[in-house]
Amino acid sequence: MLKKIINYCKACYDELAHKTTWPTRKELTHSAVVVLSASLIIALVVWAMDFVFKSFMSLVYPA
């Protein structure tokens, strides 16, 4: 059982160290900017929808 665990750990290390292609710093930065931009756009859309819905509901149900 212990031998299976050790072999599994060795195989995992070998795959991560030698068979995996890691992104360059430039690719990683570009991906992070894309994700950040998309997140901000989605947040703004949700905020706008919430504002419109709140305004509409305040017309329907005046306080």
mmCIF file of the N, C-alpha and C atoms, coordinates in Angstrom:
data_MODEL
# 
_entry.id   MODEL 
# 
loop_
_atom_site.group_PDB 
_atom_site.id 
_atom_site.type_symbol 
_atom_site.label_atom_id 
_atom_site.label_alt_id 
_atom_site.label_comp_id 
_atom_site.label_asym_id 
_atom_site.label_entity_id 
_atom_site.label_seq_id 
_atom_site.pdbx_PDB_ins_code 
_atom_site.Cartn_x 
_atom_site.Cartn_y 
_atom_site.Cartn_z 
_atom_site.occupancy 
_atom_site.B_iso_or_equiv 
_atom_site.pdbx_formal_charge 
_atom_site.auth_seq_id 
_atom_site.auth_comp_id 
_atom_site.auth_asym_id 
_atom_site.auth_atom_id 
_atom_site.pdbx_PDB_model_num 
ATOM 1   N N  . MET A 1 1  ? 0.821   -1.194 0.000   1.00 0.00 ? 1  MET A N  1 
ATOM 2   C CA . MET A 1 1  ? 0.000   0.000  0.000   1.00 0.00 ? 1  MET A CA 1 
ATOM 3   C C  . MET A 1 1  ? 0.866   1.259  0.000   1.00 0.00 ? 1  MET A C  1 
ATOM 4   N N  . LEU A 1 2  ? 1.892   1.263  0.844   1.00 0.00 ? 2  LEU A N  1 
ATOM 5   C CA . LEU A 1 2  ? 2.786   2.425  0.916   1.00 0.00 ? 2  LEU A CA 1 
ATOM 6   C C  . LEU A 1 2  ? 3.544   2.606  -0.399  1.00 0.00 ? 2  LEU A C  1 
ATOM 7   N N  . LYS A 1 3  ? 3.896   1.494  -1.029  1.00 0.00 ? 3  LYS A N  1 
ATOM 8   C CA . LYS A 1 3  ? 4.617   1.567  -2.302  1.00 0.00 ? 3  LYS A CA 1 
ATOM 9   C C  . LYS A 1 3  ? 3.751   2.213  -3.385  1.00 0.00 ? 3  LYS A C  1 
ATOM 10  N N  . LYS A 1 4  ? 2.429   1.918  -3.386  1.00 0.00 ? 4  LYS A N  1 
ATOM 11  C CA . LYS A 1 4  ? 1.514   2.527  -4.352  1.00 0.00 ? 4  LYS A CA 1 
ATOM 12  C C  . LYS A 1 4  ? 1.439   4.036  -4.157  1.00 0.00 ? 4  LYS A C  1 
ATOM 13  N N  . ILE A 1 5  ? 1.398   4.478  -2.914  1.00 0.00 ? 5  ILE A N  1 
ATOM 14  C CA . ILE A 1 5  ? 1.337   5.903  -2.599  1.00 0.00 ? 5  ILE A CA 1 
ATOM 15  C C  . ILE A 1 5  ? 2.610   6.605  -3.058  1.00 0.00 ? 5  ILE A C  1 
ATOM 16  N N  . ILE A 1 6  ? 3.751   5.982  -2.796  1.00 0.00 ? 6  ILE A N  1 
ATOM 17  C CA . ILE A 1 6  ? 5.032   6.566  -3.201  1.00 0.00 ? 6  ILE A CA 1 
ATOM 18  C C  . ILE A 1 6  ? 5.118   6.647  -4.722  1.00 0.00 ? 6  ILE A C  1 
ATOM 19  N N  . ASN A 1 7  ? 4.715   5.593  -5.411  1.00 0.00 ? 7  ASN A N  1 
ATOM 20  C CA . ASN A 1 7  ? 4.733   5.613  -6.881  1.00 0.00 ? 7  ASN A CA 1 
ATOM 21  C C  . ASN A 1 7  ? 3.787   6.677  -7.424  1.00 0.00 ? 7  ASN A C  1 
ATOM 22  N N  . TYR A 1 8  ? 2.631   6.833  -6.799  1.00 0.00 ? 8  TYR A N  1 
ATOM 23  C CA . TYR A 1 8  ? 1.686   7.860  -7.218  1.00 0.00 ? 8  TYR A CA 1 
ATOM 24  C C  . TYR A 1 8  ? 2.292   9.256  -7.052  1.00 0.00 ? 8  TYR A C  1 
ATOM 25  N N  . CYS A 1 9  ? 2.937   9.503  -5.930  1.00 0.00 ? 9  CYS A N  1 
ATOM 26  C CA . CYS A 1 9  ? 3.566   10.805 -5.688  1.00 0.00 ? 9  CYS A CA 1 
ATOM 27  C C  . CYS A 1 9  ? 4.690   11.072 -6.687  1.00 0.00 ? 9  CYS A C  1 
ATOM 28  N N  . LYS A 1 10 ? 5.479   10.055 -6.995  1.00 0.00 ? 10 LYS A N  1 
ATOM 29  C CA . LYS A 1 10 ? 6.547   10.205 -7.988  1.00 0.00 ? 10 LYS A CA 1 
ATOM 30  C C  . LYS A 1 10 ? 5.976   10.516 -9.364  1.00 0.00 ? 10 LYS A C  1 
ATOM 31  N N  . ALA A 1 11 ? 4.889   9.840  -9.731  1.00 0.00 ? 11 ALA A N  1 
ATOM 32  C CA . ALA A 1 11 ? 4.265   10.081 -11.034 1.00 0.00 ? 11 ALA A CA 1 
ATOM 33  C C  . ALA A 1 11 ? 3.688   11.497 -11.098 1.00 0.00 ? 11 ALA A C  1 
ATOM 34  N N  . CYS A 1 12 ? 3.101   11.950 -10.004 1.00 0.00 ? 12 CYS A N  1 
ATOM 35  C CA . CYS A 1 12 ? 2.570   13.316 -9.965  1.00 0.00 ? 12 CYS A CA 1 
ATOM 36  C C  . CYS A 1 12 ? 3.687   14.339 -10.116 1.00 0.00 ? 12 CYS A C  1 
ATOM 37  N N  . TYR A 1 13 ? 4.773   14.142 -9.402  1.00 0.00 ? 13 TYR A N  1 
ATOM 38  C CA . TYR A 1 13 ? 5.904   15.060 -9.506  1.00 0.00 ? 13 TYR A CA 1 
ATOM 39  C C  . TYR A 1 13 ? 6.467   15.059 -10.924 1.00 0.00 ? 13 TYR A C  1 
ATOM 40  N N  . ASP A 1 14 ? 6.625   13.875 -11.507 1.00 0.00 ? 14 ASP A N  1 
ATOM 41  C CA . ASP A 1 14 ? 7.177   13.781 -12.862 1.00 0.00 ? 14 ASP A CA 1 
ATOM 42  C C  . ASP A 1 14 ? 6.291   14.526 -13.860 1.00 0.00 ? 14 ASP A C  1 
ATOM 43  N N  . GLU A 1 15 ? 4.975   14.382 -13.722 1.00 0.00 ? 15 GLU A N  1 
ATOM 44  C CA . GLU A 1 15 ? 4.073   15.067 -14.644 1.00 0.00 ? 15 GLU A CA 1 
ATOM 45  C C  . GLU A 1 15 ? 4.144   16.575 -14.458 1.00 0.00 ? 15 GLU A C  1 
ATOM 46  N N  . LEU A 1 16 ? 4.152   17.044 -13.215 1.00 0.00 ? 16 LEU A N  1 
ATOM 47  C CA . LEU A 1 16 ? 4.201   18.486 -12.967 1.00 0.00 ? 16 LEU A CA 1 
ATOM 48  C C  . LEU A 1 16 ? 5.538   19.104 -13.356 1.00 0.00 ? 16 LEU A C  1 
ATOM 49  N N  . ALA A 1 17 ? 6.609   18.377 -13.142 1.00 0.00 ? 17 ALA A N  1 
ATOM 50  C CA . ALA A 1 17 ? 7.938   18.937 -13.388 1.00 0.00 ? 17 ALA A CA 1 
ATOM 51  C C  . ALA A 1 17 ? 8.360   18.829 -14.850 1.00 0.00 ? 17 ALA A C  1 
ATOM 52  N N  . HIS A 1 18 ? 7.921   17.786 -15.553 1.00 0.00 ? 18 HIS A N  1 
ATOM 53  C CA . HIS A 1 18 ? 8.479   17.536 -16.878 1.00 0.00 ? 18 HIS A CA 1 
ATOM 54  C C  . HIS A 1 18 ? 7.458   17.526 -18.024 1.00 0.00 ? 18 HIS A C  1 
ATOM 55  N N  . LYS A 1 19 ? 6.194   17.260 -17.736 1.00 0.00 ? 19 LYS A N  1 
ATOM 56  C CA . LYS A 1 19 ? 5.216   17.117 -18.815 1.00 0.00 ? 19 LYS A CA 1 
ATOM 57  C C  . LYS A 1 19 ? 4.226   18.274 -18.893 1.00 0.00 ? 19 LYS A C  1 
ATOM 58  N N  . THR A 1 20 ? 4.240   19.154 -17.921 1.00 0.00 ? 20 THR A N  1 
ATOM 59  C CA . THR A 1 20 ? 3.296   20.270 -17.887 1.00 0.00 ? 20 THR A CA 1 
ATOM 60  C C  . THR A 1 20 ? 3.924   21.501 -18.529 1.00 0.00 ? 20 THR A C  1 
ATOM 61  N N  . THR A 1 21 ? 3.146   22.186 -19.345 1.00 0.00 ? 21 THR A N  1 
ATOM 62  C CA . THR A 1 21 ? 3.599   23.439 -19.944 1.00 0.00 ? 21 THR A CA 1 
ATOM 63  C C  . THR A 1 21 ? 3.065   24.586 -19.098 1.00 0.00 ? 21 THR A C  1 
ATOM 64  N N  . TRP A 1 22 ? 3.946   25.335 -18.484 1.00 0.00 ? 22 TRP A N  1 
ATOM 65  C CA . TRP A 1 22 ? 3.543   26.439 -17.632 1.00 0.00 ? 22 TRP A CA 1 
ATOM 66  C C  . TRP A 1 22 ? 3.523   27.727 -18.449 1.00 0.00 ? 22 TRP A C  1 
ATOM 67  N N  . PRO A 1 23 ? 2.568   28.623 -18.176 1.00 0.00 ? 23 PRO A N  1 
ATOM 68  C CA . PRO A 1 23 ? 2.501   29.876 -18.940 1.00 0.00 ? 23 PRO A CA 1 
ATOM 69  C C  . PRO A 1 23 ? 3.662   30.804 -18.583 1.00 0.00 ? 23 PRO A C  1 
ATOM 70  N N  . THR A 1 24 ? 4.009   31.645 -19.560 1.00 0.00 ? 24 THR A N  1 
ATOM 71  C CA . THR A 1 24 ? 5.047   32.645 -19.297 1.00 0.00 ? 24 THR A CA 1 
ATOM 72  C C  . THR A 1 24 ? 4.436   33.773 -18.477 1.00 0.00 ? 24 THR A C  1 
ATOM 73  N N  . ARG A 1 25 ? 5.282   34.649 -17.976 1.00 0.00 ? 25 ARG A N  1 
ATOM 74  C CA . ARG A 1 25 ? 4.804   35.777 -17.179 1.00 0.00 ? 25 ARG A CA 1 
ATOM 75  C C  . ARG A 1 25 ? 3.885   36.674 -18.006 1.00 0.00 ? 25 ARG A C  1 
ATOM 76  N N  . LYS A 1 26 ? 4.231   36.863 -19.282 1.00 0.00 ? 26 LYS A N  1 
ATOM 77  C CA . LYS A 1 26 ? 3.422   37.710 -20.165 1.00 0.00 ? 26 LYS A CA 1 
ATOM 78  C C  . LYS A 1 26 ? 2.035   37.094 -20.385 1.00 0.00 ? 26 LYS A C  1 
ATOM 79  N N  . GLU A 1 27 ? 1.991   35.793 -20.634 1.00 0.00 ? 27 GLU A N  1 
ATOM 80  C CA . GLU A 1 27 ? 0.704   35.113 -20.826 1.00 0.00 ? 27 GLU A CA 1 
ATOM 81  C C  . GLU A 1 27 ? -0.138  35.158 -19.555 1.00 0.00 ? 27 GLU A C  1 
ATOM 82  N N  . LEU A 1 28 ? 0.500   34.978 -18.426 1.00 0.00 ? 28 LEU A N  1 
ATOM 83  C CA . LEU A 1 28 ? -0.208  34.996 -17.145 1.00 0.00 ? 28 LEU A CA 1 
ATOM 84  C C  . LEU A 1 28 ? -0.769  36.377 -16.845 1.00 0.00 ? 28 LEU A C  1 
ATOM 85  N N  . THR A 1 29 ? 0.021   37.413 -17.127 1.00 0.00 ? 29 THR A N  1 
ATOM 86  C CA . THR A 1 29 ? -0.445  38.787 -16.913 1.00 0.00 ? 29 THR A CA 1 
ATOM 87  C C  . THR A 1 29 ? -1.611  39.099 -17.839 1.00 0.00 ? 29 THR A C  1 
ATOM 88  N N  . HIS A 1 30 ? -1.512  38.691 -19.093 1.00 0.00 ? 30 HIS A N  1 
ATOM 89  C CA . HIS A 1 30 ? -2.598  38.931 -20.044 1.00 0.00 ? 30 HIS A CA 1 
ATOM 90  C C  . HIS A 1 30 ? -3.881  38.235 -19.591 1.00 0.00 ? 30 HIS A C  1 
ATOM 91  N N  . SER A 1 31 ? -3.774  37.009 -19.157 1.00 0.00 ? 31 SER A N  1 
ATOM 92  C CA . SER A 1 31 ? -4.947  36.273 -18.687 1.00 0.00 ? 31 SER A CA 1 
ATOM 93  C C  . SER A 1 31 ? -5.565  36.937 -17.461 1.00 0.00 ? 31 SER A C  1 
ATOM 94  N N  . ALA A 1 32 ? -4.724  37.408 -16.554 1.00 0.00 ? 32 ALA A N  1 
ATOM 95  C CA . ALA A 1 32 ? -5.224  38.071 -15.354 1.00 0.00 ? 32 ALA A CA 1 
ATOM 96  C C  . ALA A 1 32 ? -5.964  39.360 -15.711 1.00 0.00 ? 32 ALA A C  1 
ATOM 97  N N  . VAL A 1 33 ? -5.445  40.114 -16.677 1.00 0.00 ? 33 VAL A N  1 
ATOM 98  C CA . VAL A 1 33 ? -6.103  41.354 -17.103 1.00 0.00 ? 33 VAL A CA 1 
ATOM 99  C C  . VAL A 1 33 ? -7.448  41.038 -17.758 1.00 0.00 ? 33 VAL A C  1 
ATOM 100 N N  . VAL A 1 34 ? -7.500  39.993 -18.563 1.00 0.00 ? 34 VAL A N  1 
ATOM 101 C CA . VAL A 1 34 ? -8.753  39.600 -19.207 1.00 0.00 ? 34 VAL A CA 1 
ATOM 102 C C  . VAL A 1 34 ? -9.796  39.212 -18.162 1.00 0.00 ? 34 VAL A C  1 
ATOM 103 N N  . VAL A 1 35 ? -9.397  38.423 -17.181 1.00 0.00 ? 35 VAL A N  1 
ATOM 104 C CA . VAL A 1 35 ? -10.325 38.002 -16.132 1.00 0.00 ? 35 VAL A CA 1 
ATOM 105 C C  . VAL A 1 35 ? -10.788 39.196 -15.304 1.00 0.00 ? 35 VAL A C  1 
ATOM 106 N N  . LEU A 1 36 ? -9.878  40.085 -14.954 1.00 0.00 ? 36 LEU A N  1 
ATOM 107 C CA . LEU A 1 36 ? -10.243 41.271 -14.183 1.00 0.00 ? 36 LEU A CA 1 
ATOM 108 C C  . LEU A 1 36 ? -11.204 42.161 -14.959 1.00 0.00 ? 36 LEU A C  1 
ATOM 109 N N  . SER A 1 37 ? -10.932 42.370 -16.237 1.00 0.00 ? 37 SER A N  1 
ATOM 110 C CA . SER A 1 37 ? -11.811 43.199 -17.074 1.00 0.00 ? 37 SER A CA 1 
ATOM 111 C C  . SER A 1 37 ? -13.203 42.581 -17.190 1.00 0.00 ? 37 SER A C  1 
ATOM 112 N N  . ALA A 1 38 ? -13.266 41.300 -17.447 1.00 0.00 ? 38 ALA A N  1 
ATOM 113 C CA . ALA A 1 38 ? -14.558 40.623 -17.568 1.00 0.00 ? 38 ALA A CA 1 
ATOM 114 C C  . ALA A 1 38 ? -15.326 40.695 -16.252 1.00 0.00 ? 38 ALA A C  1 
ATOM 115 N N  . SER A 1 39 ? -14.633 40.532 -15.139 1.00 0.00 ? 39 SER A N  1 
ATOM 116 C CA . SER A 1 39 ? -15.288 40.599 -13.831 1.00 0.00 ? 39 SER A CA 1 
ATOM 117 C C  . SER A 1 39 ? -15.861 41.982 -13.579 1.00 0.00 ? 39 SER A C  1 
ATOM 118 N N  . LEU A 1 40 ? -15.119 43.021 -13.924 1.00 0.00 ? 40 LEU A N  1 
ATOM 119 C CA . LEU A 1 40 ? -15.612 44.383 -13.739 1.00 0.00 ? 40 LEU A CA 1 
ATOM 120 C C  . LEU A 1 40 ? -16.818 44.669 -14.629 1.00 0.00 ? 40 LEU A C  1 
ATOM 121 N N  . ILE A 1 41 ? -16.772 44.214 -15.866 1.00 0.00 ? 41 ILE A N  1 
ATOM 122 C CA . ILE A 1 41 ? -17.895 44.431 -16.779 1.00 0.00 ? 41 ILE A CA 1 
ATOM 123 C C  . ILE A 1 41 ? -19.147 43.717 -16.269 1.00 0.00 ? 41 ILE A C  1 
ATOM 124 N N  . ILE A 1 42 ? -18.995 42.484 -15.843 1.00 0.00 ? 42 ILE A N  1 
ATOM 125 C CA . ILE A 1 42 ? -20.138 41.737 -15.315 1.00 0.00 ? 42 ILE A CA 1 
ATOM 126 C C  . ILE A 1 42 ? -20.679 42.408 -14.057 1.00 0.00 ? 42 ILE A C  1 
ATOM 127 N N  . ALA A 1 43 ? -19.803 42.886 -13.187 1.00 0.00 ? 43 ALA A N  1 
ATOM 128 C CA . ALA A 1 43 ? -20.244 43.577 -11.975 1.00 0.00 ? 43 ALA A CA 1 
ATOM 129 C C  . ALA A 1 43 ? -21.022 44.841 -12.325 1.00 0.00 ? 43 ALA A C  1 
ATOM 130 N N  . LEU A 1 44 ? -20.559 45.595 -13.308 1.00 0.00 ? 44 LEU A N  1 
ATOM 131 C CA . LEU A 1 44 ? -21.272 46.803 -13.727 1.00 0.00 ? 44 LEU A CA 1 
ATOM 132 C C  . LEU A 1 44 ? -22.636 46.476 -14.326 1.00 0.00 ? 44 LEU A C  1 
ATOM 133 N N  . VAL A 1 45 ? -22.721 45.421 -15.108 1.00 0.00 ? 45 VAL A N  1 
ATOM 134 C CA . VAL A 1 45 ? -24.001 45.014 -15.687 1.00 0.00 ? 45 VAL A CA 1 
ATOM 135 C C  . VAL A 1 45 ? -24.979 44.606 -14.582 1.00 0.00 ? 45 VAL A C  1 
ATOM 136 N N  . VAL A 1 46 ? -24.522 43.827 -13.625 1.00 0.00 ? 46 VAL A N  1 
ATOM 137 C CA . VAL A 1 46 ? -25.390 43.415 -12.519 1.00 0.00 ? 46 VAL A CA 1 
ATOM 138 C C  . VAL A 1 46 ? -25.827 44.627 -11.706 1.00 0.00 ? 46 VAL A C  1 
ATOM 139 N N  . TRP A 1 47 ? -24.914 45.557 -11.443 1.00 0.00 ? 47 TRP A N  1 
ATOM 140 C CA . TRP A 1 47 ? -25.262 46.769 -10.704 1.00 0.00 ? 47 TRP A CA 1 
ATOM 141 C C  . TRP A 1 47 ? -26.315 47.574 -11.464 1.00 0.00 ? 47 TRP A C  1 
ATOM 142 N N  . ALA A 1 48 ? -26.151 47.728 -12.775 1.00 0.00 ? 48 ALA A N  1 
ATOM 143 C CA . ALA A 1 48 ? -27.111 48.483 -13.582 1.00 0.00 ? 48 ALA A CA 1 
ATOM 144 C C  . ALA A 1 48 ? -28.482 47.805 -13.572 1.00 0.00 ? 48 ALA A C  1 
ATOM 145 N N  . MET A 1 49 ? -28.494 46.487 -13.712 1.00 0.00 ? 49 MET A N  1 
ATOM 146 C CA . MET A 1 49 ? -29.764 45.764 -13.659 1.00 0.00 ? 49 MET A CA 1 
ATOM 147 C C  . MET A 1 49 ? -30.440 45.939 -12.303 1.00 0.00 ? 49 MET A C  1 
ATOM 148 N N  . ASP A 1 50 ? -29.679 45.881 -11.241 1.00 0.00 ? 50 ASP A N  1 
ATOM 149 C CA . ASP A 1 50 ? -30.215 46.064 -9.895  1.00 0.00 ? 50 ASP A CA 1 
ATOM 150 C C  . ASP A 1 50 ? -30.769 47.473 -9.726  1.00 0.00 ? 50 ASP A C  1 
ATOM 151 N N  . PHE A 1 51 ? -30.064 48.473 -10.228 1.00 0.00 ? 51 PHE A N  1 
ATOM 152 C CA . PHE A 1 51 ? -30.508 49.861 -10.122 1.00 0.00 ? 51 PHE A CA 1 
ATOM 153 C C  . PHE A 1 51 ? -31.817 50.078 -10.880 1.00 0.00 ? 51 PHE A C  1 
ATOM 154 N N  . VAL A 1 52 ? -31.881 49.543 -12.103 1.00 0.00 ? 52 VAL A N  1 
ATOM 155 C CA . VAL A 1 52 ? -33.104 49.683 -12.905 1.00 0.00 ? 52 VAL A CA 1 
ATOM 156 C C  . VAL A 1 52 ? -34.270 48.968 -12.227 1.00 0.00 ? 52 VAL A C  1 
ATOM 157 N N  . PHE A 1 53 ? -34.039 47.765 -11.741 1.00 0.00 ? 53 PHE A N  1 
ATOM 158 C CA . PHE A 1 53 ? -35.099 47.007 -11.073 1.00 0.00 ? 53 PHE A CA 1 
ATOM 159 C C  . PHE A 1 53 ? -35.569 47.735 -9.819  1.00 0.00 ? 53 PHE A C  1 
ATOM 160 N N  . LYS A 1 54 ? -34.621 48.265 -9.034  1.00 0.00 ? 54 LYS A N  1 
ATOM 161 C CA . LYS A 1 54 ? -34.984 48.997 -7.820  1.00 0.00 ? 54 LYS A CA 1 
ATOM 162 C C  . LYS A 1 54 ? -35.795 50.246 -8.162  1.00 0.00 ? 54 LYS A C  1 
ATOM 163 N N  . SER A 1 55 ? -35.401 50.965 -9.198  1.00 0.00 ? 55 SER A N  1 
ATOM 164 C CA . SER A 1 55 ? -36.127 52.163 -9.610  1.00 0.00 ? 55 SER A CA 1 
ATOM 165 C C  . SER A 1 55 ? -37.536 51.810 -10.082 1.00 0.00 ? 55 SER A C  1 
ATOM 166 N N  . PHE A 1 56 ? -37.641 50.753 -10.862 1.00 0.00 ? 56 PHE A N  1 
ATOM 167 C CA . PHE A 1 56 ? -38.953 50.326 -11.345 1.00 0.00 ? 56 PHE A CA 1 
ATOM 168 C C  . PHE A 1 56 ? -39.854 49.909 -10.182 1.00 0.00 ? 56 PHE A C  1 
ATOM 169 N N  . MET A 1 57 ? -39.299 49.159 -9.238  1.00 0.00 ? 57 MET A N  1 
ATOM 170 C CA . MET A 1 57 ? -40.092 48.714 -8.095  1.00 0.00 ? 57 MET A CA 1 
ATOM 171 C C  . MET A 1 57 ? -40.515 49.876 -7.200  1.00 0.00 ? 57 MET A C  1 
ATOM 172 N N  . SER A 1 58 ? -39.698 50.916 -7.106  1.00 0.00 ? 58 SER A N  1 
ATOM 173 C CA . SER A 1 58 ? -40.093 52.070 -6.294  1.00 0.00 ? 58 SER A CA 1 
ATOM 174 C C  . SER A 1 58 ? -41.227 52.848 -6.971  1.00 0.00 ? 58 SER A C  1 
ATOM 175 N N  . LEU A 1 59 ? -41.344 52.747 -8.292  1.00 0.00 ? 59 LEU A N  1 
ATOM 176 C CA . LEU A 1 59 ? -42.488 53.350 -8.980  1.00 0.00 ? 59 LEU A CA 1 
ATOM 177 C C  . LEU A 1 59 ? -43.750 52.536 -8.763  1.00 0.00 ? 59 LEU A C  1 
ATOM 178 N N  . VAL A 1 60 ? -43.592 51.217 -8.772  1.00 0.00 ? 60 VAL A N  1 
ATOM 179 C CA . VAL A 1 60 ? -44.742 50.328 -8.612  1.00 0.00 ? 60 VAL A CA 1 
ATOM 180 C C  . VAL A 1 60 ? -45.241 50.338 -7.170  1.00 0.00 ? 60 VAL A C  1 
ATOM 181 N N  . TYR A 1 61 ? -44.307 50.305 -6.212  1.00 0.00 ? 61 TYR A N  1 
ATOM 182 C CA . TYR A 1 61 ? -44.651 50.278 -4.794  1.00 0.00 ? 61 TYR A CA 1 
ATOM 183 C C  . TYR A 1 61 ? -44.024 51.502 -4.120  1.00 0.00 ? 61 TYR A C  1 
ATOM 184 N N  . PRO A 1 62 ? -44.676 52.654 -4.194  1.00 0.00 ? 62 PRO A N  1 
ATOM 185 C CA . PRO A 1 62 ? -44.085 53.851 -3.574  1.00 0.00 ? 62 PRO A CA 1 
ATOM 186 C C  . PRO A 1 62 ? -44.011 53.691 -2.055  1.00 0.00 ? 62 PRO A C  1 
ATOM 187 N N  . ALA A 1 63 ? -42.990 54.224 -1.473  1.00 0.00 ? 63 ALA A N  1 
ATOM 188 C CA . ALA A 1 63 ? -42.774 54.090 -0.031  1.00 0.00 ? 63 ALA A CA 1 
ATOM 189 C C  . ALA A 1 63 ? -43.526 55.112 0.765   1.00 0.00 ? 63 ALA A C  1 
# 
